[in-house]
Amino acid sequence: MLCREHGEKMARSSLLKTALFGWWGVISFFTNFGAISANRNALRAYQRLAEPNGEMQLRGPSAAQVQHQSAMWKFLGLLVMLLVLLIVVGVAVTMLTS
């Protein structure tokens, strides 16, 4: 189990990835609801942990790299949502005009 801070980051990242990329199939569409629920429960469990005390030492990527990756995923998520919205609007317009 991870500490509260890193567990929350991991759970949010998993939730975002599942919410954005888990819908691309017939079976995946239905099973994705369960995956999102499990990710949300994990996030709540990490949020219930006690606040970290003392100095934390990162092993692996630096805090700046983690923040950059987080911002990149948020930007990518917005782009994917915009693309899906444009496709839906395009299909709706095509269906209405024909």
Steps between C-alpha positions, in 0.01 A plus 500: 500500500619848422497808719200731480654751259637247253199271531268789413713591198502141378125454557417828324724405209335158470154653525581754227646239268204267553248780450666616179618180336278226645205545266644377171317169462159342544593297808734773628216750499314295760796377707645851517231603750633238744860608440411865563322401821802299618735791420273742686491268804881480498521879486266529798705243694820698444325825595403343835865434590672730748689802373870428440735623767865578452712536191415274210767372268400433142651202332466503126377805312539841658202697626530734200482203261193363680327839480590532131359155428182585692453819299568308179229242581250774581573673168477171313170426672359834388612434144338156496174637641500779240561248221215278620270803525589609146432150366162483677401844372616411149297179498193681636526775235546243226195305616285813524593630156443173313 
